[in-house]
Amino acid sequence: MATHEFRIMPEAPVPGKRYDKYEPENHNCVKIDDELISDIIKEMESVDFIWHSLSLKGMSFSYWGVTLIPPTCLGAFIARIKNKPDLKGLKVLMDKALTENKWVIHFGL
């Protein structure tokens, strides 16, 4: 099954840099089945995210690309997934990022 992957970014994104390149061997990600993302994507349409680089704002996930999730959006994200048992691992990651004031990166399909 296809998966989306999420991880806490060690450093905040920098202006002018694109984050499209994904090297799975260099990342410790939480993997979420595409079916579960499909279930929540509508709920995320009211949350401001950033796609690929800091200069491209978008609503919801970049389904086929990279989404940068700033610390200011983590509370809204967590609120939408907190009652979904299948997304517990993702919620734990988001809670940790919120506590540490860190960005999260989402690698789409």
N, CA, C and O of each residue as an XYZ file, in Angstrom:
436
protein
N       0.833     -1.173      0.000
C       0.000      0.000      0.000
C       0.887      1.250      0.000
O       1.965      1.253      0.594
N       0.435      2.283     -0.654
C       1.154      3.555     -0.714
C       1.080      4.238      0.650
O       0.073      4.151      1.352
N       2.164      4.914      1.007
C       2.199      5.589      2.299
C       2.660      7.036      2.165
O       3.368      7.409      1.230
N       2.237      7.818      3.120
C       2.723      9.180      3.311
C       3.659      9.099      4.505
O       3.445      8.293      5.411
N       4.689      9.924      4.512
C       5.647      9.874      5.608
C       5.798     11.246      6.240
O       5.802     12.271      5.559
N       5.922     11.237      7.561
C       6.049     12.463      8.338
C       7.266     12.345      9.241
O       7.579     11.264      9.739
N       7.950     13.465      9.447
C       9.028     13.493     10.423
C       9.219     14.909     10.938
O       8.837     15.881     10.286
N       9.807     15.008     12.101
C      10.170     16.305     12.656
C      11.440     16.768     11.951
O      12.390     16.001     11.797
N      11.446     18.005     11.534
C      12.629     18.549     10.864
C      13.658     18.952     11.927
O      13.312     19.611     12.907
N      14.912     18.562     11.735
C      15.928     18.925     12.720
C      16.190     20.436     12.768
O      16.540     20.981     13.814
N      16.020     21.090     11.643
C      16.208     22.542     11.527
C      14.993     23.131     10.825
O      14.369     22.468      9.996
N      14.661     24.361     11.150
C      13.561     25.047     10.462
C      13.937     25.251      8.994
O      15.114     25.433      8.681
N      12.960     25.225      8.097
C      13.247     25.465      6.684
C      13.835     26.868      6.477
O      13.574     27.796      7.243
N      14.630     26.981      5.424
C      15.260     28.263      5.122
C      14.720     28.813      3.803
O      14.431     28.049      2.882
N      14.585     30.131      3.710
C      14.094     30.747      2.469
C      14.980     30.377      1.280
O      16.205     30.314      1.389
N      14.333     30.136      0.150
C      15.043     29.836     -1.086
C      15.386     28.377     -1.297
O      15.788     28.002     -2.399
N      15.244     27.549     -0.291
C      15.557     26.128     -0.425
C      14.287     25.350     -0.684
O      13.254     25.599     -0.063
N      14.372     24.392     -1.617
C      13.255     23.481     -1.880
C      13.491     22.189     -1.122
O      14.628     21.757     -0.937
N      12.402     21.582     -0.688
C      12.489     20.375      0.128
C      11.882     19.167     -0.582
O      11.378     18.249      0.065
N      11.933     19.171     -1.902
C      11.354     18.091     -2.707
C      12.143     16.786     -2.632
O      11.562     15.707     -2.749
N      13.433     16.871     -2.443
C      14.277     15.683     -2.477
C      14.052     14.862     -1.213
O      14.075     15.387     -0.100
N      13.838     13.593     -1.403
C      13.581     12.690     -0.287
C      14.534     11.513     -0.363
O      14.585     10.810     -1.372
N      15.279     11.302      0.690
C      16.206     10.183      0.773
C      15.805      9.348      1.985
O      16.221      9.645      3.104
N      15.004      8.311      1.775
C      14.440      7.563      2.899
C      15.487      7.016      3.867
O      15.219      6.885      5.061
N      16.641      6.708      3.376
C      17.673      6.168      4.255
C      18.167      7.199      5.275
O      18.773      6.830      6.281
N      17.914      8.470      5.024
C      18.364      9.531      5.924
C      17.280     10.020      6.869
O      17.510     10.962      7.626
N      16.105      9.405      6.846
C      14.992      9.910      7.634
C      14.365      8.810      8.476
O      14.247      7.666      8.037
N      13.969      9.163      9.673
C      13.214      8.278     10.544
C      11.783      8.806     10.560
O      11.451      9.695     11.344
N      10.949      8.260      9.701
C       9.601      8.804      9.488
C       8.519      7.932     10.102
O       8.693      6.730     10.298
N       7.402      8.571     10.398
C       6.174      7.865     10.735
C       5.444      7.665      9.415
O       5.151      8.628      8.707
N       5.154      6.418      9.090
C       4.481      6.085      7.835
C       2.989      5.909      8.091
O       2.575      5.218      9.023
N       2.189      6.553      7.237
C       0.732      6.487      7.341
C       0.174      6.019      6.001
O       0.504      6.575      4.953
N      -0.667      5.001      6.042
C      -1.271      4.496      4.811
C      -2.049      5.593      4.095
O      -2.700      6.424      4.728
N      -1.973      5.583      2.791
C      -2.665      6.576      1.977
C      -4.158      6.613      2.291
O      -4.763      7.685      2.301
N      -4.741      5.476      2.542
C      -6.177      5.411      2.851
C      -6.525      6.273      4.076
O      -7.567      6.928      4.096
N      -5.661      6.271      5.085
C      -5.905      7.068      6.292
C      -5.741      8.556      6.015
O      -6.459      9.377      6.584
N      -4.809      8.904      5.152
C      -4.636     10.313      4.761
C      -5.855     10.768      3.964
O      -6.348     11.880      4.152
N      -6.333      9.907      3.081
C      -7.526     10.248      2.298
C      -8.709     10.555      3.205
O      -9.546     11.396      2.877
N      -8.778      9.870      4.349
C      -9.874     10.083      5.292
C      -9.812     11.446      5.975
O     -10.851     11.975      6.372
N      -8.620     12.029      6.122
C      -8.499     13.301      6.850
C      -8.191     14.501      5.960
O      -8.194     15.636      6.437
N      -7.928     14.270      4.694
C      -7.480     15.372      3.836
C      -8.509     16.497      3.751
O      -8.130     17.668      3.712
N      -9.789     16.173      3.722
C     -10.837     17.212      3.691
C     -10.784     18.068      4.942
O     -10.958     19.285      4.878
N     -10.540     17.428      6.089
C     -10.466     18.162      7.350
C      -9.291     19.129      7.384
O      -9.311     20.101      8.140
N      -8.281     18.877      6.584
C      -7.076     19.702      6.578
C      -7.179     20.886      5.613
O      -6.286     21.732      5.577
N      -8.255     20.953      4.835
C      -8.374     22.020      3.838
C      -8.468     23.416      4.446
O      -8.275     24.408      3.743
N      -8.759     23.505      5.729
C      -8.837     24.825      6.354
C      -7.551     25.178      7.114
O      -7.491     26.200      7.797
N      -6.537     24.339      6.992
C      -5.266     24.573      7.677
C      -4.240     25.057      6.652
O      -4.067     24.450      5.596
N      -3.564     26.154      6.980
C      -2.519     26.695      6.095
C      -1.239     25.889      6.261
O      -0.707     25.752      7.363
N      -0.764     25.368      5.157
C       0.518     24.670      5.145
C       1.406     25.339      4.102
O       0.993     26.289      3.436
N       2.604     24.842      3.971
C       3.553     25.358      2.994
C       3.987     24.180      2.134
O       4.295     23.106      2.649
N       4.011     24.387      0.830
C       4.354     23.309     -0.093
C       5.741     23.524     -0.691
O       6.021     24.575     -1.268
N       6.587     22.543     -0.553
C       7.896     22.456     -1.215
C       8.941     23.456     -0.749
O      10.099     23.078     -0.571
N       8.577     24.721     -0.543
C       9.518     25.747     -0.086
C       8.731     26.819      0.659
O       7.506     26.872      0.553
N       9.409     27.657      1.397
C       8.717     28.669      2.197
C       7.933     29.675      1.368
O       7.088     30.392      1.905
N       8.197     29.739      0.075
C       7.521     30.733     -0.765
C       6.186     30.258     -1.346
O       5.516     31.026     -2.036
N       5.792     29.026     -1.087
C       4.573     28.487     -1.697
C       3.596     28.024     -0.616
O       3.725     26.926     -0.076
N       2.621     28.876     -0.309
C       1.614     28.522      0.697
C       0.498     27.727      0.039
O       0.130     27.974     -1.109
N      -0.034     26.768      0.790
C      -1.120     25.947      0.274
C      -2.056     25.545      1.391
O      -1.720     25.659      2.569
N      -3.210     25.084      1.023
C      -4.181     24.581      1.987
C      -4.141     23.050      1.931
O      -4.101     22.461      0.851
N      -4.153     22.435      3.073
C      -4.091     20.992      3.199
C      -2.720     20.483      2.780
O      -1.774     21.261      2.657
N      -2.614     19.186      2.560
C      -1.347     18.565      2.172
C      -1.066     18.755      0.691
O      -1.985     18.875     -0.119
N       0.197     18.781      0.354
C       0.588     18.596     -1.036
C       0.583     17.077     -1.229
O       1.568     16.404     -0.925
N      -0.504     16.558     -1.721
C      -0.753     15.117     -1.761
C       0.359     14.353     -2.472
O       0.757     13.277     -2.026
N       0.855     14.901     -3.564
C       1.876     14.236     -4.371
C       3.276     14.783     -4.119
O       4.245     14.316     -4.718
N       3.385     15.765     -3.241
C       4.680     16.397     -3.033
C       5.041     16.495     -1.564
O       4.745     15.607     -0.764
N       5.686     17.597     -1.235
C       6.189     17.829      0.115
C       5.393     18.945      0.775
O       5.128     19.979      0.162
N       5.019     18.730      2.018
C       4.319     19.739      2.801
C       5.167     20.081      4.011
O       5.625     19.196      4.734
N       5.371     21.370      4.224
C       6.073     21.839      5.414
C       5.012     22.334      6.393
O       4.185     23.178      6.050
N       5.042     21.809      7.599
C       4.025     22.138      8.598
C       4.697     22.933      9.714
O       5.468     22.380     10.498
N       4.399     24.239      9.782
C       5.039     25.069     10.812
C       4.473     24.792     12.204
O       3.352     24.299     12.337
N       5.245     25.107     13.232
C       4.766     24.893     14.605
C       3.426     25.582     14.874
O       2.630     25.091     15.674
N       3.175     26.699     14.223
C       1.915     27.425     14.447
C       0.694     26.663     13.942
O      -0.425     26.981     14.343
N       0.872     25.681     13.086
C      -0.246     24.896     12.548
C      -0.412     23.541     13.235
O      -1.391     22.835     12.989
N       0.528     23.182     14.082
C       0.481     21.851     14.688
C      -0.739     21.649     15.577
O      -1.311     20.559     15.591
N      -1.146     22.663     16.312
C      -2.328     22.536     17.171
C      -3.577     22.218     16.370
O      -4.371     21.364     16.764
N      -3.755     22.904     15.242
C      -4.907     22.652     14.377
C      -4.841     21.249     13.784
O      -5.862     20.572     13.660
N      -3.650     20.821     13.424
C      -3.460     19.472     12.872
C      -3.827     18.431     13.928
O      -4.591     17.502     13.665
N      -3.273     18.603     15.115
C      -3.522     17.647     16.205
C      -5.014     17.582     16.531
O      -5.550     16.499     16.763
N      -5.674     18.717     16.549
C      -7.114     18.748     16.855
C      -7.916     17.907     15.870
O      -8.937     17.329     16.243
N      -7.478     17.831     14.642
C      -8.211     17.090     13.619
C      -7.915     15.592     13.628
O      -8.671     14.816     13.044
N      -6.834     15.173     14.277
C      -6.504     13.741     14.287
C      -6.570     13.107     15.674
O      -6.404     11.894     15.799
N      -6.806     13.896     16.707
C      -6.676     13.393     18.082
C      -7.617     12.240     18.418
O      -7.289     11.424     19.279
N      -8.764     12.148     17.774
C      -9.718     11.078     18.070
C      -9.699      9.958     17.041
O     -10.670      9.213     16.904
N      -8.599      9.845     16.325
C      -8.482      8.811     15.296
C      -7.407      7.801     15.731
O      -6.214      8.051     15.561
N      -7.836      6.660     16.294
C      -6.876      5.692     16.839
C      -5.824      5.227     15.835
O      -4.689      4.947     16.221
N      -6.178      5.140     14.563
C      -5.225      4.681     13.552
C      -4.101      5.680     13.307
O      -3.098      5.347     12.676
N      -4.265      6.906     13.805
C      -3.255      7.946     13.598
C      -2.513      8.285     14.889
O      -1.934      9.364     15.011
N      -2.531      7.364     15.850
C      -1.896      7.616     17.146
C      -0.403      7.930     16.991
O       0.099      8.860     17.623
N       0.294      7.177     16.174
C       1.722      7.416     15.974
C       1.999      8.799     15.402
O       2.974      9.451     15.776
N       1.141      9.238     14.499
C       1.275     10.573     13.921
C       0.988     11.636     14.971
O       1.672     12.659     15.029
N      -0.026     11.395     15.803
C      -0.340     12.363     16.861
C       0.823     12.492     17.836
O       1.151     13.600     18.260
N       1.447     11.382     18.194
C       2.605     11.419     19.096
C       3.715     12.267     18.477
O       4.329     13.087     19.161
N       3.972     12.070     17.183
C       5.000     12.861     16.493
C       4.636     14.339     16.501
O       5.490     15.185     16.767
N       3.382     14.659     16.213
C       2.942     16.058     16.180
C       3.000     16.691     17.570
O       3.396     17.849     17.704
N       2.614     15.948     18.596
C       2.700     16.455     19.970
C       4.148     16.779     20.340
O       4.430     17.808     20.954
N       5.049     15.892     19.959
C       6.474     16.111     20.251
C       6.980     17.355     19.534
O       7.681     18.177     20.125
N       6.625     17.492     18.264
C       7.044     18.664     17.490
C       6.493     19.943     18.110
O       7.199     20.949     18.186
N       5.243     19.913     18.551
C       4.630     21.085     19.172
C       5.366     21.452     20.465
O       5.662     22.623     20.705
N       5.654     20.460     21.281
C       6.366     20.685     22.536
C       7.755     21.291     22.291
O       8.216     22.145     23.048
N       8.409     20.832     21.221
C       9.763     21.292     20.909
C       9.780     22.512     19.980
O      10.847     23.013     19.626
N       8.581     22.988     19.584
C       8.462     24.118     18.655
C       9.216     23.847     17.351
O       9.958     24.702     16.865
N       9.022     22.659     16.794
C       9.706     22.225     15.574
C       8.730     22.133     14.402
O       7.527     21.954     14.588
N       9.268     22.256     13.213
C       8.518     22.042     11.980
C       8.414     20.544     11.724
O       9.252     19.765     12.177
N       7.366     20.149     10.987
C       7.188     18.768     10.536
C       7.160     18.801      9.024
O       6.628     19.729      8.415
N       7.744     17.767      8.425
C       7.710     17.648      6.965
C       6.898     16.414      6.605
O       7.015     15.367      7.242
N       6.073     16.556      5.574
C       5.231     15.465      5.060
C       5.714     15.151      3.652
O       5.805     16.042      2.808
N       6.021     13.895      3.404
C       6.388     13.426      2.077
C       5.196     12.686      1.494
O       4.845     11.602      1.958
N       4.574     13.271      0.475
C       3.401     12.656     -0.155
C       3.782     11.506     -1.060
O       4.925     11.049     -1.070
N       2.817     11.055     -1.809
C       3.034      9.914     -2.710
C       4.013     10.194     -3.808
O       4.283      9.319     -4.632
